[in-house]
Amino acid sequence: MPARELQQQLNTLREQLEQNPPLTQEERDHLNQLSTQIQAQIDIEKATNDSSLADSVNLAVERFEVDHPTLAVTLRNIVQTLGNIGI
């Protein structure tokens, strides 16, 4: 089930953030906000054609891929799962 996979990836992102990677407070706040948005989408369990969440996560991938590649990989997985479930 894609929603379950998305939840697992979100949990992985949260675990990575708990390990206190060297992020600025702004970066940490941005990822926490994305995490909240993703969780809200999972909770709603409704696939829409609104790509704003996926676009936001894609922008985060671009932002973090150089300095924080592990976070970027997890975010890419989240984007892919969002696409798989039609978000």
Gaussian input, Z-matrix of N, CA and C with variables (Angstrom, degrees):
# hf/3-21g

backbone

0 1
 N
 C     1     B1
 C     2     B2     1     A1
 N     3     B3     2     A2     1     D1
 C     4     B4     3     A3     2     D2
 C     5     B5     4     A4     3     D3
 N     6     B6     5     A5     4     D4
 C     7     B7     6     A6     5     D5
 C     8     B8     7     A7     6     D6
 N     9     B9     8     A8     7     D7
 C    10    B10     9     A9     8     D8
 C    11    B11    10    A10     9     D9
 N    12    B12    11    A11    10    D10
 C    13    B13    12    A12    11    D11
 C    14    B14    13    A13    12    D12
 N    15    B15    14    A14    13    D13
 C    16    B16    15    A15    14    D14
 C    17    B17    16    A16    15    D15
 N    18    B18    17    A17    16    D16
 C    19    B19    18    A18    17    D17
 C    20    B20    19    A19    18    D18
 N    21    B21    20    A20    19    D19
 C    22    B22    21    A21    20    D20
 C    23    B23    22    A22    21    D21
 N    24    B24    23    A23    22    D22
 C    25    B25    24    A24    23    D23
 C    26    B26    25    A25    24    D24
 N    27    B27    26    A26    25    D25
 C    28    B28    27    A27    26    D26
 C    29    B29    28    A28    27    D27
 N    30    B30    29    A29    28    D28
 C    31    B31    30    A30    29    D29
 C    32    B32    31    A31    30    D30
 N    33    B33    32    A32    31    D31
 C    34    B34    33    A33    32    D32
 C    35    B35    34    A34    33    D33
 N    36    B36    35    A35    34    D34
 C    37    B37    36    A36    35    D35
 C    38    B38    37    A37    36    D36
 N    39    B39    38    A38    37    D37
 C    40    B40    39    A39    38    D38
 C    41    B41    40    A40    39    D39
 N    42    B42    41    A41    40    D40
 C    43    B43    42    A42    41    D41
 C    44    B44    43    A43    42    D42
 N    45    B45    44    A44    43    D43
 C    46    B46    45    A45    44    D44
 C    47    B47    46    A46    45    D45
 N    48    B48    47    A47    46    D46
 C    49    B49    48    A48    47    D47
 C    50    B50    49    A49    48    D48
 N    51    B51    50    A50    49    D49
 C    52    B52    51    A51    50    D50
 C    53    B53    52    A52    51    D51
 N    54    B54    53    A53    52    D52
 C    55    B55    54    A54    53    D53
 C    56    B56    55    A55    54    D54
 N    57    B57    56    A56    55    D55
 C    58    B58    57    A57    56    D56
 C    59    B59    58    A58    57    D57
 N    60    B60    59    A59    58    D58
 C    61    B61    60    A60    59    D59
 C    62    B62    61    A61    60    D60
 N    63    B63    62    A62    61    D61
 C    64    B64    63    A63    62    D62
 C    65    B65    64    A64    63    D63
 N    66    B66    65    A65    64    D64
 C    67    B67    66    A66    65    D65
 C    68    B68    67    A67    66    D66
 N    69    B69    68    A68    67    D67
 C    70    B70    69    A69    68    D68
 C    71    B71    70    A70    69    D69
 N    72    B72    71    A71    70    D70
 C    73    B73    72    A72    71    D71
 C    74    B74    73    A73    72    D72
 N    75    B75    74    A74    73    D73
 C    76    B76    75    A75    74    D74
 C    77    B77    76    A76    75    D75
 N    78    B78    77    A77    76    D76
 C    79    B79    78    A78    77    D77
 C    80    B80    79    A79    78    D78
 N    81    B81    80    A80    79    D79
 C    82    B82    81    A81    80    D80
 C    83    B83    82    A82    81    D81
 N    84    B84    83    A83    82    D82
 C    85    B85    84    A84    83    D83
 C    86    B86    85    A85    84    D84
 N    87    B87    86    A86    85    D85
 C    88    B88    87    A87    86    D86
 C    89    B89    88    A88    87    D87
 N    90    B90    89    A89    88    D88
 C    91    B91    90    A90    89    D89
 C    92    B92    91    A91    90    D90
 N    93    B93    92    A92    91    D91
 C    94    B94    93    A93    92    D92
 C    95    B95    94    A94    93    D93
 N    96    B96    95    A95    94    D94
 C    97    B97    96    A96    95    D95
 C    98    B98    97    A97    96    D96
 N    99    B99    98    A98    97    D97
 C   100   B100    99    A99    98    D98
 C   101   B101   100   A100    99    D99
 N   102   B102   101   A101   100   D100
 C   103   B103   102   A102   101   D101
 C   104   B104   103   A103   102   D102
 N   105   B105   104   A104   103   D103
 C   106   B106   105   A105   104   D104
 C   107   B107   106   A106   105   D105
 N   108   B108   107   A107   106   D106
 C   109   B109   108   A108   107   D107
 C   110   B110   109   A109   108   D108
 N   111   B111   110   A110   109   D109
 C   112   B112   111   A111   110   D110
 C   113   B113   112   A112   111   D111
 N   114   B114   113   A113   112   D112
 C   115   B115   114   A114   113   D113
 C   116   B116   115   A115   114   D114
 N   117   B117   116   A116   115   D115
 C   118   B118   117   A117   116   D116
 C   119   B119   118   A118   117   D117
 N   120   B120   119   A119   118   D118
 C   121   B121   120   A120   119   D119
 C   122   B122   121   A121   120   D120
 N   123   B123   122   A122   121   D121
 C   124   B124   123   A123   122   D122
 C   125   B125   124   A124   123   D123
 N   126   B126   125   A125   124   D124
 C   127   B127   126   A126   125   D125
 C   128   B128   127   A127   126   D126
 N   129   B129   128   A128   127   D127
 C   130   B130   129   A129   128   D128
 C   131   B131   130   A130   129   D129
 N   132   B132   131   A131   130   D130
 C   133   B133   132   A132   131   D131
 C   134   B134   133   A133   132   D132
 N   135   B135   134   A134   133   D133
 C   136   B136   135   A135   134   D134
 C   137   B137   136   A136   135   D135
 N   138   B138   137   A137   136   D136
 C   139   B139   138   A138   137   D137
 C   140   B140   139   A139   138   D138
 N   141   B141   140   A140   139   D139
 C   142   B142   141   A141   140   D140
 C   143   B143   142   A142   141   D141
 N   144   B144   143   A143   142   D142
 C   145   B145   144   A144   143   D143
 C   146   B146   145   A145   144   D144
 N   147   B147   146   A146   145   D145
 C   148   B148   147   A147   146   D146
 C   149   B149   148   A148   147   D147
 N   150   B150   149   A149   148   D148
 C   151   B151   150   A150   149   D149
 C   152   B152   151   A151   150   D150
 N   153   B153   152   A152   151   D151
 C   154   B154   153   A153   152   D152
 C   155   B155   154   A154   153   D153
 N   156   B156   155   A155   154   D154
 C   157   B157   156   A156   155   D155
 C   158   B158   157   A157   156   D156
 N   159   B159   158   A158   157   D157
 C   160   B160   159   A159   158   D158
 C   161   B161   160   A160   159   D159
 N   162   B162   161   A161   160   D160
 C   163   B163   162   A162   161   D161
 C   164   B164   163   A163   162   D162
 N   165   B165   164   A164   163   D163
 C   166   B166   165   A165   164   D164
 C   167   B167   166   A166   165   D165
 N   168   B168   167   A167   166   D166
 C   169   B169   168   A168   167   D167
 C   170   B170   169   A169   168   D168
 N   171   B171   170   A170   169   D169
 C   172   B172   171   A171   170   D170
 C   173   B173   172   A172   171   D171
 N   174   B174   173   A173   172   D172
 C   175   B175   174   A174   173   D173
 C   176   B176   175   A175   174   D174
 N   177   B177   176   A176   175   D175
 C   178   B178   177   A177   176   D176
 C   179   B179   178   A178   177   D177
 N   180   B180   179   A179   178   D178
 C   181   B181   180   A180   179   D179
 C   182   B182   181   A181   180   D180
 N   183   B183   182   A182   181   D181
 C   184   B184   183   A183   182   D182
 C   185   B185   184   A184   183   D183
 N   186   B186   185   A185   184   D184
 C   187   B187   186   A186   185   D185
 C   188   B188   187   A187   186   D186
 N   189   B189   188   A188   187   D187
 C   190   B190   189   A189   188   D188
 C   191   B191   190   A190   189   D189
 N   192   B192   191   A191   190   D190
 C   193   B193   192   A192   191   D191
 C   194   B194   193   A193   192   D192
 N   195   B195   194   A194   193   D193
 C   196   B196   195   A195   194   D194
 C   197   B197   196   A196   195   D195
 N   198   B198   197   A197   196   D196
 C   199   B199   198   A198   197   D197
 C   200   B200   199   A199   198   D198
 N   201   B201   200   A200   199   D199
 C   202   B202   201   A201   200   D200
 C   203   B203   202   A202   201   D201
 N   204   B204   203   A203   202   D202
 C   205   B205   204   A204   203   D203
 C   206   B206   205   A205   204   D204
 N   207   B207   206   A206   205   D205
 C   208   B208   207   A207   206   D206
 C   209   B209   208   A208   207   D207
 N   210   B210   209   A209   208   D208
 C   211   B211   210   A210   209   D209
 C   212   B212   211   A211   210   D210
 N   213   B213   212   A212   211   D211
 C   214   B214   213   A213   212   D212
 C   215   B215   214   A214   213   D213
 N   216   B216   215   A215   214   D214
 C   217   B217   216   A216   215   D215
 C   218   B218   217   A217   216   D216
 N   219   B219   218   A218   217   D217
 C   220   B220   219   A219   218   D218
 C   221   B221   220   A220   219   D219
 N   222   B222   221   A221   220   D220
 C   223   B223   222   A222   221   D221
 C   224   B224   223   A223   222   D222
 N   225   B225   224   A224   223   D223
 C   226   B226   225   A225   224   D224
 C   227   B227   226   A226   225   D225
 N   228   B228   227   A227   226   D226
 C   229   B229   228   A228   227   D227
 C   230   B230   229   A229   228   D228
 N   231   B231   230   A230   229   D229
 C   232   B232   231   A231   230   D230
 C   233   B233   232   A232   231   D231
 N   234   B234   233   A233   232   D232
 C   235   B235   234   A234   233   D233
 C   236   B236   235   A235   234   D234
 N   237   B237   236   A236   235   D235
 C   238   B238   237   A237   236   D236
 C   239   B239   238   A238   237   D237
 N   240   B240   239   A239   238   D238
 C   241   B241   240   A240   239   D239
 C   242   B242   241   A241   240   D240
 N   243   B243   242   A242   241   D241
 C   244   B244   243   A243   242   D242
 C   245   B245   244   A244   243   D243
 N   246   B246   245   A245   244   D244
 C   247   B247   246   A246   245   D245
 C   248   B248   247   A247   246   D246
 N   249   B249   248   A248   247   D247
 C   250   B250   249   A249   248   D248
 C   251   B251   250   A250   249   D249
 N   252   B252   251   A251   250   D250
 C   253   B253   252   A252   251   D251
 C   254   B254   253   A253   252   D252
 N   255   B255   254   A254   253   D253
 C   256   B256   255   A255   254   D254
 C   257   B257   256   A256   255   D255
 N   258   B258   257   A257   256   D256
 C   259   B259   258   A258   257   D257
 C   260   B260   259   A259   258   D258

   B1=1.4451
   B2=1.5242
   B3=1.3373
   B4=1.4650
   B5=1.5243
   B6=1.3234
   B7=1.4668
   B8=1.5274
   B9=1.3082
   B10=1.4672
   B11=1.5328
   B12=1.3188
   B13=1.4617
   B14=1.5308
   B15=1.3260
   B16=1.4578
   B17=1.5233
   B18=1.3240
   B19=1.4668
   B20=1.5225
   B21=1.3246
   B22=1.4636
   B23=1.5256
   B24=1.3258
   B25=1.4564
   B26=1.5249
   B27=1.3074
   B28=1.4602
   B29=1.5288
   B30=1.3116
   B31=1.4636
   B32=1.5256
   B33=1.3335
   B34=1.4613
   B35=1.5266
   B36=1.3261
   B37=1.4649
   B38=1.5243
   B39=1.3093
   B40=1.4743
   B41=1.5316
   B42=1.3306
   B43=1.4671
   B44=1.5249
   B45=1.3326
   B46=1.4604
   B47=1.5243
   B48=1.3124
   B49=1.4646
   B50=1.5261
   B51=1.3300
   B52=1.4670
   B53=1.5298
   B54=1.3331
   B55=1.4704
   B56=1.5295
   B57=1.3369
   B58=1.4646
   B59=1.5286
   B60=1.3470
   B61=1.4621
   B62=1.5281
   B63=1.3243
   B64=1.4735
   B65=1.5311
   B66=1.3240
   B67=1.4562
   B68=1.5160
   B69=1.3176
   B70=1.4601
   B71=1.5236
   B72=1.3042
   B73=1.4646
   B74=1.5265
   B75=1.3267
   B76=1.4654
   B77=1.5361
   B78=1.3314
   B79=1.4677
   B80=1.5239
   B81=1.3201
   B82=1.4677
   B83=1.5352
   B84=1.3299
   B85=1.4615
   B86=1.5255
   B87=1.3333
   B88=1.4647
   B89=1.5309
   B90=1.3240
   B91=1.4646
   B92=1.5201
   B93=1.3145
   B94=1.4671
   B95=1.5253
   B96=1.3269
   B97=1.4610
   B98=1.5328
   B99=1.3319
   B100=1.4682
   B101=1.5210
   B102=1.3109
   B103=1.4525
   B104=1.5267
   B105=1.3178
   B106=1.4650
   B107=1.5252
   B108=1.3285
   B109=1.4628
   B110=1.5289
   B111=1.3141
   B112=1.4642
   B113=1.5241
   B114=1.3325
   B115=1.4612
   B116=1.5243
   B117=1.3241
   B118=1.4656
   B119=1.5208
   B120=1.3193
   B121=1.4622
   B122=1.5254
   B123=1.3049
   B124=1.4694
   B125=1.5200
   B126=1.3293
   B127=1.4615
   B128=1.5265
   B129=1.2860
   B130=1.4621
   B131=1.5260
   B132=1.3278
   B133=1.4684
   B134=1.5236
   B135=1.2971
   B136=1.4456
   B137=1.5159
   B138=1.3004
   B139=1.4553
   B140=1.5301
   B141=1.3187
   B142=1.4550
   B143=1.5240
   B144=1.2922
   B145=1.4616
   B146=1.5179
   B147=1.3211
   B148=1.4537
   B149=1.5182
   B150=1.3162
   B151=1.4549
   B152=1.5197
   B153=1.3228
   B154=1.4583
   B155=1.5293
   B156=1.3157
   B157=1.4606
   B158=1.5229
   B159=1.3248
   B160=1.4621
   B161=1.5276
   B162=1.3303
   B163=1.4614
   B164=1.5299
   B165=1.3167
   B166=1.4679
   B167=1.5237
   B168=1.3208
   B169=1.4676
   B170=1.5264
   B171=1.3439
   B172=1.4668
   B173=1.5268
   B174=1.3105
   B175=1.4607
   B176=1.5272
   B177=1.3210
   B178=1.4661
   B179=1.5215
   B180=1.3357
   B181=1.4731
   B182=1.5175
   B183=1.3223
   B184=1.4608
   B185=1.5257
   B186=1.3037
   B187=1.4644
   B188=1.5292
   B189=1.3338
   B190=1.4658
   B191=1.5253
   B192=1.3355
   B193=1.4508
   B194=1.5241
   B195=1.3144
   B196=1.4561
   B197=1.5270
   B198=1.3243
   B199=1.4691
   B200=1.5210
   B201=1.3394
   B202=1.4626
   B203=1.5320
   B204=1.3367
   B205=1.4759
   B206=1.5211
   B207=1.3047
   B208=1.4629
   B209=1.5230
   B210=1.3238
   B211=1.4610
   B212=1.5262
   B213=1.3344
   B214=1.4693
   B215=1.5179
   B216=1.3226
   B217=1.4725
   B218=1.5227
   B219=1.3080
   B220=1.4658
   B221=1.5301
   B222=1.3164
   B223=1.4623
   B224=1.5276
   B225=1.3473
   B226=1.4714
   B227=1.5230
   B228=1.3153
   B229=1.4679
   B230=1.5283
   B231=1.3101
   B232=1.4584
   B233=1.5262
   B234=1.3327
   B235=1.4693
   B236=1.5185
   B237=1.3213
   B238=1.4621
   B239=1.5294
   B240=1.3081
   B241=1.4566
   B242=1.5179
   B243=1.3209
   B244=1.4653
   B245=1.5333
   B246=1.3248
   B247=1.4599
   B248=1.5142
   B249=1.3261
   B250=1.4698
   B251=1.5235
   B252=1.3370
   B253=1.4639
   B254=1.5220
   B255=1.3340
   B256=1.4584
   B257=1.5020
   B258=1.3080
   B259=1.4696
   B260=1.5224
   A1=109.06
   A2=118.04
   A3=120.73
   A4=113.99
   A5=118.85
   A6=120.23
   A7=110.59
   A8=117.16
   A9=120.96
   A10=109.77
   A11=116.00
   A12=120.65
   A13=110.38
   A14=116.12
   A15=120.19
   A16=110.44
   A17=117.66
   A18=120.96
   A19=110.45
   A20=117.31
   A21=120.30
   A22=111.02
   A23=116.55
   A24=120.22
   A25=110.96
   A26=116.50
   A27=120.62
   A28=110.13
   A29=116.93
   A30=120.25
   A31=110.74
   A32=116.98
   A33=121.18
   A34=110.35
   A35=116.24
   A36=120.09
   A37=110.37
   A38=116.53
   A39=120.11
   A40=111.02
   A41=116.91
   A42=120.57
   A43=110.63
   A44=116.37
   A45=119.91
   A46=110.83
   A47=116.80
   A48=120.38
   A49=111.31
   A50=117.28
   A51=120.90
   A52=111.79
   A53=116.19
   A54=120.02
   A55=111.34
   A56=114.94
   A57=122.18
   A58=114.02
   A59=116.80
   A60=117.76
   A61=109.07
   A62=117.30
   A63=119.62
   A64=111.36
   A65=115.51
   A66=122.10
   A67=109.59
   A68=115.35
   A69=118.33
   A70=107.82
   A71=116.58
   A72=119.70
   A73=110.05
   A74=117.12
   A75=121.21
   A76=110.73
   A77=116.93
   A78=120.45
   A79=110.82
   A80=115.53
   A81=120.31
   A82=110.88
   A83=116.02
   A84=120.00
   A85=111.08
   A86=116.17
   A87=120.60
   A88=110.62
   A89=117.26
   A90=120.32
   A91=111.77
   A92=117.55
   A93=119.76
   A94=110.93
   A95=116.94
   A96=120.46
   A97=110.10
   A98=116.96
   A99=120.04
   A100=110.61
   A101=115.92
   A102=120.92
   A103=110.81
   A104=115.77
   A105=120.80
   A106=110.82
   A107=116.80
   A108=120.80
   A109=111.40
   A110=116.07
   A111=120.11
   A112=110.04
   A113=116.48
   A114=120.05
   A115=110.96
   A116=116.89
   A117=120.19
   A118=110.83
   A119=116.47
   A120=120.17
   A121=110.55
   A122=116.67
   A123=120.26
   A124=109.43
   A125=116.59
   A126=121.03
   A127=111.47
   A128=116.68
   A129=120.49
   A130=111.06
   A131=116.10
   A132=122.98
   A133=112.01
   A134=114.49
   A135=118.35
   A136=108.34
   A137=115.48
   A138=120.34
   A139=109.17
   A140=114.45
   A141=119.58
   A142=108.75
   A143=115.80
   A144=120.72
   A145=111.74
   A146=117.26
   A147=121.57
   A148=108.93
   A149=116.72
   A150=120.66
   A151=112.63
   A152=118.64
   A153=120.26
   A154=112.35
   A155=118.25
   A156=120.30
   A157=109.84
   A158=117.06
   A159=120.63
   A160=110.61
   A161=116.59
   A162=119.95
   A163=111.00
   A164=116.76
   A165=120.48
   A166=111.31
   A167=116.32
   A168=119.46
   A169=109.63
   A170=117.82
   A171=120.78
   A172=111.32
   A173=116.98
   A174=119.99
   A175=110.88
   A176=116.36
   A177=119.86
   A178=110.43
   A179=117.27
   A180=120.64
   A181=109.05
   A182=116.67
   A183=120.60
   A184=111.35
   A185=115.83
   A186=120.52
   A187=112.44
   A188=116.59
   A189=120.09
   A190=114.49
   A191=119.32
   A192=119.56
   A193=113.99
   A194=119.62
   A195=121.10
   A196=111.55
   A197=116.42
   A198=119.88
   A199=114.15
   A200=116.89
   A201=120.64
   A202=109.23
   A203=116.72
   A204=120.03
   A205=114.10
   A206=118.82
   A207=120.31
   A208=110.56
   A209=116.51
   A210=119.92
   A211=110.22
   A212=116.66
   A213=120.55
   A214=111.35
   A215=117.84
   A216=120.88
   A217=110.26
   A218=116.59
   A219=120.13
   A220=110.31
   A221=116.67
   A222=119.99
   A223=111.54
   A224=117.25
   A225=120.35
   A226=110.44
   A227=116.46
   A228=120.05
   A229=110.35
   A230=116.52
   A231=120.44
   A232=110.03
   A233=117.80
   A234=121.19
   A235=110.19
   A236=116.04
   A237=119.91
   A238=111.16
   A239=116.77
   A240=120.36
   A241=110.97
   A242=117.21
   A243=119.85
   A244=110.20
   A245=115.73
   A246=120.24
   A247=111.98
   A248=116.03
   A249=120.44
   A250=112.80
   A251=115.74
   A252=118.01
   A253=111.53
   A254=115.44
   A255=119.73
   A256=116.45
   A257=116.33
   A258=119.83
   A259=108.60
   D1=122.60
   D2=-176.77
   D3=-60.34
   D4=-37.48
   D5=-179.74
   D6=-62.32
   D7=-37.31
   D8=177.70
   D9=-65.77
   D10=-41.25
   D11=178.09
   D12=-62.94
   D13=-42.18
   D14=177.73
   D15=-61.98
   D16=-41.89
   D17=178.37
   D18=-61.96
   D19=-41.02
   D20=178.91
   D21=-64.05
   D22=-41.38
   D23=179.05
   D24=-66.60
   D25=-39.08
   D26=176.33
   D27=-63.09
   D28=-41.01
   D29=176.92
   D30=-62.50
   D31=-38.31
   D32=177.65
   D33=-63.26
   D34=-43.66
   D35=177.62
   D36=-60.14
   D37=-45.00
   D38=179.92
   D39=-62.49
   D40=-40.56
   D41=178.11
   D42=-63.02
   D43=-41.08
   D44=178.53
   D45=-63.36
   D46=-40.22
   D47=178.87
   D48=-67.21
   D49=-33.05
   D50=178.59
   D51=-67.80
   D52=-20.92
   D53=178.95
   D54=-80.21
   D55=5.84
   D56=176.27
   D57=53.04
   D58=59.53
   D59=174.39
   D60=-64.09
   D61=159.06
   D62=-177.14
   D63=-71.36
   D64=84.95
   D65=179.38
   D66=-116.61
   D67=150.81
   D68=171.88
   D69=-73.55
   D70=164.24
   D71=177.95
   D72=-62.36
   D73=-36.56
   D74=178.69
   D75=-63.29
   D76=-43.50
   D77=178.37
   D78=-64.32
   D79=-43.30
   D80=179.41
   D81=-62.83
   D82=-43.73
   D83=178.14
   D84=-62.30
   D85=-41.08
   D86=179.56
   D87=-61.89
   D88=-46.70
   D89=179.75
   D90=-66.79
   D91=-36.56
   D92=176.77
   D93=-65.90
   D94=-38.19
   D95=177.61
   D96=-65.19
   D97=-44.25
   D98=177.17
   D99=-60.80
   D100=-41.86
   D101=179.28
   D102=-59.22
   D103=-42.63
   D104=178.77
   D105=-64.10
   D106=-42.00
   D107=179.01
   D108=-64.46
   D109=-42.27
   D110=179.43
   D111=-64.21
   D112=-43.72
   D113=178.92
   D114=-61.95
   D115=-40.10
   D116=178.12
   D117=-61.72
   D118=-40.05
   D119=179.19
   D120=-66.28
   D121=-40.66
   D122=177.42
   D123=-62.49
   D124=-44.44
   D125=-178.22
   D126=-62.33
   D127=-37.84
   D128=179.06
   D129=-68.72
   D130=-31.91
   D131=179.72
   D132=53.33
   D133=44.30
   D134=-179.60
   D135=-132.90
   D136=120.91
   D137=178.68
   D138=-86.26
   D139=126.95
   D140=178.53
   D141=-124.67
   D142=173.51
   D143=176.38
   D144=-90.18
   D145=6.16
   D146=179.01
   D147=-73.55
   D148=115.11
   D149=-176.05
   D150=-96.43
   D151=8.78
   D152=-176.03
   D153=-63.28
   D154=-37.69
   D155=178.26
   D156=-65.89
   D157=-47.83
   D158=178.88
   D159=-61.03
   D160=-39.79
   D161=178.16
   D162=-62.71
   D163=-41.46
   D164=178.86
   D165=-63.39
   D166=-41.65
   D167=179.20
   D168=-67.74
   D169=-39.87
   D170=176.97
   D171=-59.53
   D172=-41.57
   D173=177.49
   D174=-63.24
   D175=-37.36
   D176=177.72
   D177=-65.67
   D178=-37.93
   D179=176.97
   D180=-57.76
   D181=-49.73
   D182=-179.79
   D183=-60.22
   D184=-38.90
   D185=-177.05
   D186=-68.11
   D187=-36.72
   D188=-171.97
   D189=-103.36
   D190=-6.72
   D191=-171.10
   D192=-64.81
   D193=-30.73
   D194=-178.48
   D195=-79.30
   D196=-51.10
   D197=-174.26
   D198=-87.52
   D199=-23.23
   D200=-176.67
   D201=-138.05
   D202=69.74
   D203=-174.16
   D204=-62.09
   D205=-31.43
   D206=179.79
   D207=-66.55
   D208=-42.79
   D209=176.10
   D210=-63.35
   D211=-40.26
   D212=-179.31
   D213=-62.76
   D214=-39.55
   D215=178.43
   D216=-62.86
   D217=-44.80
   D218=179.07
   D219=-63.02
   D220=-42.60
   D221=178.22
   D222=-63.64
   D223=-38.72
   D224=176.43
   D225=-61.12
   D226=-42.11
   D227=178.12
   D228=-61.38
   D229=-38.67
   D230=178.41
   D231=-64.46
   D232=-43.03
   D233=178.06
   D234=-59.43
   D235=-45.13
   D236=-179.47
   D237=-62.02
   D238=-43.56
   D239=179.59
   D240=-66.14
   D241=-39.30
   D242=175.62
   D243=-57.55
   D244=-44.24
   D245=178.18
   D246=-62.94
   D247=-40.51
   D248=-179.52
   D249=-63.44
   D250=-30.25
   D251=-179.42
   D252=-99.03
   D253=9.09
   D254=172.56
   D255=84.91
   D256=22.59
   D257=-179.75
   D258=-104.71

